[in-house]
Amino acid sequence: MTLRVLAAMSGGVDSAVAAARAAEMGYDVTGVHMALSSNPQSYRTGARGCCTLEDSRDARRAADVIGIPFYVWDLAERFHQDVVEDFVSEYAAGRTPNPCLRCNEKIKFEALLDRARALGFDAVCTGHYARWDGATLRRGVDHGKDQSYVLAVCTPEQLAHAIFPLGDTTKADIRAEAERRGIQVAAKPDSHDICFIADGDTQAFLAERLGRAPGPIVDLDGNRVGEHEGAYGFTIGQRKGLRLGRPAPDGKPRYVLDISPVDNTVTVGPREALDVDEIVAERPVWLAEPPAGPIGCQVQLRAHGEVYDCVAEPVPAGLRIRLAAPARGVAAGQTAVLYEGDRVLGSATISEAVRVAAGVE
């Protein structure tokens, strides 16, 4: 029996070629574009996001070239609840979320997959650069475009109904293939922006929703060195835009070390105080056999970020990760993804980091 596959088509080159490849594999493919805004005109014309009005048109044109049915599904309400509101509440709580990762988890591999299965589709096809053989998730061959990090939050049950046709290909080859196939978006730029922030100004977006909340900026000794309009407007490791009234005694730049929503205080200090050698993470999702004790592996702390050797150990709170060498600028709310070589072991949400240089949590 021919497998029925729903191809998620964002309007970009990757998802278009993935859909074309799935059709060539002999699957019964239907393309779908997810409308994630109730008012798509509010998103940026010509933006480098992934949810503009132009994107839906690009996706439809690509589906016509491939010769597959195409639909637009309205997931705006679900997207607002699970991604936009989550983004705002996480910043309000002093954490640093990754909305693209949350979109993969809650929209592409929960809402979309659930609806696809309910309609009789066997699997969802996407343009992610990752490899899945039905049991193991691995990095894509093109490590510069690898997206296994953002897929690591998915469960094995969700991935069992996923197809990633681009995992063994480089981005350059995908663009060339799109050109050969006559897909018009062959040269379209990759998406980088947060699609739901119309002008790219995250701080203004948060201020509009959370309101003005003035508070102090202090150094490690508790001295007041500046003022802010809302602690939610800062991220761990931030250097620019602090507008400090008092220079550091050594004249060196200062960085955001801590964000406390409880007392609305932002703490700044020297760069070396950002060093972290131990991480506690919660809500682990295992794509391999959950370890019974400590295991040596590697951890990645942000998309396309550096990879660190570590020892990961299950604990009652979730997971404790001890780094072989300090990482810098680790923030609660980010996702820690464990690897064994190019194989994904699992993921968890960072809840706490211990800073070596400052000696504080």
C-alpha positions in Angstrom: 0.0 0.0 0.0 1.3 3.5 -0.9 2.3 5.6 2.0 0.3 8.8 2.3 2.6 11.7 3.2 1.8 15.2 4.2 4.6 17.6 3.1 4.9 20.7 5.3 5.8 23.5 2.8 7.0 26.7 4.4 7.6 28.5 1.1 11.3 28.0 1.2 13.6 25.9 -1.0 14.3 23.1 1.6 10.7 22.1 2.1 9.9 22.4 -1.6 12.8 20.0 -2.5 11.8 17.7 0.4 8.3 17.4 -1.0 9.6 16.8 -4.5 11.9 14.0 -3.3 9.1 12.4 -1.3 6.9 12.4 -4.4 9.8 10.8 -6.4 10.1 8.1 -3.7 6.7 6.9 -4.7 4.7 8.3 -1.8 1.2 9.8 -2.2 2.2 13.3 -1.3 0.0 16.3 -0.4 1.5 19.7 0.3 0.3 21.9 3.2 1.3 25.4 4.2 0.6 26.3 7.8 -1.0 29.8 8.2 0.4 30.9 11.6 -1.0 34.4 11.7 -4.7 35.5 11.6 -3.5 38.6 9.8 -0.6 37.6 7.6 -0.3 41.1 6.2 1.1 42.1 9.6 4.1 40.0 8.9 7.0 41.5 7.0 6.9 41.8 3.3 10.2 40.4 1.9 11.3 39.4 5.4 13.7 36.6 6.2 11.1 34.9 8.4 9.0 31.8 7.4 5.4 32.9 7.8 4.8 35.8 5.4 2.0 36.1 2.9 4.6 35.6 0.1 5.7 32.3 1.6 2.2 30.8 1.2 2.2 31.8 -2.4 5.8 30.5 -3.0 4.7 27.1 -1.4 1.6 26.9 -3.7 3.8 27.6 -6.8 6.3 24.9 -5.7 3.5 22.4 -5.2 2.2 23.2 -8.7 5.6 22.5 -10.2 5.9 19.2 -8.3 2.4 18.3 -9.3 0.9 17.5 -5.9 -2.3 18.7 -4.2 -1.8 21.7 -1.9 -3.8 23.2 1.0 -3.4 26.0 3.5 -4.2 25.0 7.1 -5.1 27.7 9.7 -3.0 27.0 12.8 -2.8 30.6 14.0 -4.7 30.1 17.3 -2.5 27.1 18.2 0.6 29.0 17.2 -0.3 32.0 19.2 -1.0 29.9 22.3 1.9 27.5 22.2 4.7 29.6 20.6 3.9 33.4 21.0 2.4 33.3 24.5 5.1 30.8 25.6 7.8 33.2 24.3 6.4 36.1 26.3 5.8 34.1 29.5 9.3 32.6 29.4 10.9 36.1 29.1 8.7 37.4 31.9 10.0 34.5 34.1 13.7 35.5 33.4 14.3 32.6 31.0 15.5 32.6 27.3 13.2 30.6 25.0 13.8 29.4 21.5 10.6 30.0 19.6 11.7 28.1 16.5 12.4 25.0 18.6 9.0 25.4 20.3 7.3 25.7 16.9 8.9 22.4 15.8 7.8 20.7 19.0 4.3 22.1 19.3 3.2 23.0 15.8 5.1 20.8 13.2 5.3 17.6 15.3 2.2 17.9 17.5 -0.5 20.0 16.0 0.3 19.2 12.3 1.1 15.6 12.9 -2.0 15.0 15.0 -4.2 16.5 12.3 -2.4 14.6 9.6 -2.8 11.3 11.3 -6.5 12.0 12.0 -7.0 12.6 8.3 -5.4 9.3 7.4 -1.9 10.4 6.5 0.9 8.0 7.5 3.7 10.5 7.9 4.8 14.1 7.8 7.6 15.2 5.5 9.7 18.3 6.3 12.8 20.0 4.9 14.9 19.6 8.1 18.6 18.7 7.6 18.7 15.6 9.8 18.7 11.8 9.4 16.1 9.5 10.9 16.2 5.8 10.2 13.1 4.8 12.2 15.1 4.3 15.4 17.9 6.8 15.5 18.1 10.5 14.9 21.4 11.8 13.6 22.9 15.0 12.5 22.5 16.0 8.8 25.5 15.4 6.6 25.8 19.2 6.1 26.8 20.1 9.6 26.6 23.8 8.8 22.8 23.4 8.2 22.2 20.5 10.7 18.8 20.8 12.4 18.9 17.7 14.7 19.1 20.1 17.6 15.6 21.5 17.0 14.2 18.0 16.4 15.6 16.6 19.6 12.6 17.8 21.6 10.3 15.5 19.6 9.4 12.1 21.0 10.3 8.8 19.4 6.6 8.3 18.7 6.4 11.6 16.8 9.6 10.9 14.8 8.3 7.4 13.9 5.8 9.3 11.6 8.4 11.7 10.1 10.4 11.7 6.9 13.5 14.0 6.4 14.6 13.6 2.7 17.4 16.2 3.0 19.5 14.7 5.7 22.1 13.2 3.4 22.5 16.4 1.2 24.2 19.7 1.4 22.4 23.1 1.1 24.3 23.9 -2.1 23.1 20.7 -3.7 19.5 21.4 -2.6 19.6 24.9 -4.3 21.1 23.4 -7.4 18.4 20.6 -7.4 15.6 23.2 -7.0 17.0 25.1 -10.0 17.0 21.9 -12.1 13.4 21.2 -11.1 12.2 24.6 -12.0 11.3 25.6 -8.5 11.3 29.4 -8.3 12.5 29.7 -4.7 15.9 28.0 -5.6 17.8 31.2 -4.6 15.4 32.4 -1.8 17.3 33.4 1.4 17.1 31.2 4.5 14.8 32.3 7.2 16.5 33.7 10.3 14.1 36.1 12.0 11.4 35.4 14.6 8.5 35.4 12.3 5.9 36.9 14.7 7.9 40.0 15.6 7.1 42.3 12.7 10.0 44.7 12.8 12.6 42.4 14.5 12.6 44.5 17.7 12.2 41.8 20.4 12.5 44.3 23.3 9.7 46.5 22.0 7.6 43.5 21.3 7.9 42.3 24.9 7.4 45.8 26.3 4.1 46.2 24.5 2.8 42.9 26.0 4.4 43.1 29.5 4.4 46.8 30.1 7.1 49.1 31.5 8.7 47.7 34.6 11.7 49.8 35.8 14.3 48.3 38.0 17.9 48.3 39.0 21.0 47.0 37.2 23.6 45.9 39.8 27.1 44.5 39.8 28.3 41.4 41.6 28.8 43.4 44.8 25.2 44.6 44.7 26.2 48.2 43.7 23.6 49.9 41.5 25.2 50.7 38.2 22.2 51.5 36.0 18.5 51.3 35.4 16.3 49.2 33.1 12.8 49.5 31.8 12.0 45.8 32.2 14.2 42.8 33.1 12.5 40.8 30.4 14.4 42.9 27.8 17.7 41.2 28.7 19.4 37.9 28.0 22.2 36.1 29.7 25.5 37.1 28.1 24.2 40.3 26.6 26.8 43.1 26.3 25.2 45.8 24.1 22.4 48.1 25.1 23.0 48.0 28.8 23.3 51.8 29.1 25.2 51.6 32.4 25.8 54.9 34.3 28.9 53.7 36.1 31.9 52.2 34.3 33.5 49.0 35.6 36.6 49.6 37.9 38.8 47.8 35.4 37.3 49.6 32.4 36.3 46.3 30.7 32.9 45.7 29.2 30.2 44.1 31.4 27.7 41.4 30.5 24.4 40.3 31.8 25.0 37.5 34.4 21.6 37.1 36.0 17.9 38.1 35.4 15.7 38.0 38.5 12.0 38.5 37.9 11.3 38.2 41.6 12.9 41.5 42.5 13.1 42.8 38.9 16.9 43.0 39.1 19.5 42.5 36.4 23.0 41.6 37.5 26.0 42.4 35.3 29.7 41.6 35.6 32.9 40.6 33.8 32.8 38.2 30.8 34.6 35.4 32.7 31.8 35.4 35.3 29.6 33.9 32.5 31.5 30.6 32.6 29.5 27.5 33.5 30.7 24.0 34.3 27.5 22.4 35.5 23.9 22.4 34.3 20.6 21.1 35.7 17.9 20.5 33.1 14.3 19.3 33.4 11.7 17.5 31.4 14.1 15.1 29.5 13.1 13.5 26.3 15.0 10.4 25.4 15.5 9.3 21.8 17.9 6.5 22.9 17.7 4.2 25.9 17.5 6.3 29.0 20.8 5.9 31.0 20.6 4.2 34.4 23.6 6.3 35.6 26.2 8.8 34.5 27.2 8.6 30.8 30.0 10.3 28.9 28.7 12.2 25.8 28.6 15.6 24.2 26.1 18.4 24.7 25.0 21.3 22.5 23.3 24.3 24.2 22.0 26.3 21.3 21.2 25.8 17.7 24.4 25.7 15.7 26.3 26.3 18.9 29.5 24.8 20.2 29.5 21.2 21.3 31.0 20.3 24.7 32.3 17.0 26.1 30.3 16.2 29.3 29.0 13.6 31.8 25.2 13.5 31.9 23.5 11.9 34.9 19.8 11.4 35.5 18.7 13.1 38.8 15.3 13.5 40.5 15.0 17.0 39.0 15.7 15.7 35.5 19.3 15.7 34.3 22.6 17.0 35.7 25.3 17.8 33.1 28.9 18.3 34.1 31.0 20.0 31.4 34.6 19.0 30.7 35.4 22.6 29.8 33.4 25.7 30.8 30.6 27.0 28.5 29.8 30.7 28.4 26.4 32.5 28.6 24.2 29.5 29.4 20.6 30.6 30.2 17.6 28.9 31.8 15.0 28.2 29.2 17.5 27.1 26.6 17.6 23.4 25.5 20.5 21.0 26.2 20.8 18.3 23.5 22.9 15.3 24.2 24.9 13.6 21.4 27.0 10.5 21.0 29.0 11.5 17.9 26.4 12.5 15.4 23.6 10.4 17.1 21.1 12.3 19.2 20.6 10.7 22.7 18.0 13.1 24.1 17.2 16.7 25.2 16.1 18.6 28.3 15.2 22.2 29.2 17.9 24.1 31.2 16.6 25.2 34.6 19.8 26.1 36.4 23.5 26.8 35.7 26.5 26.9 38.0 29.0 29.6 37.2 32.6 28.8 37.9 34.2 32.2 37.9 31.5 34.0 40.0 31.0 31.0 42.2 27.2 31.6 42.3 24.2 30.0 40.8 
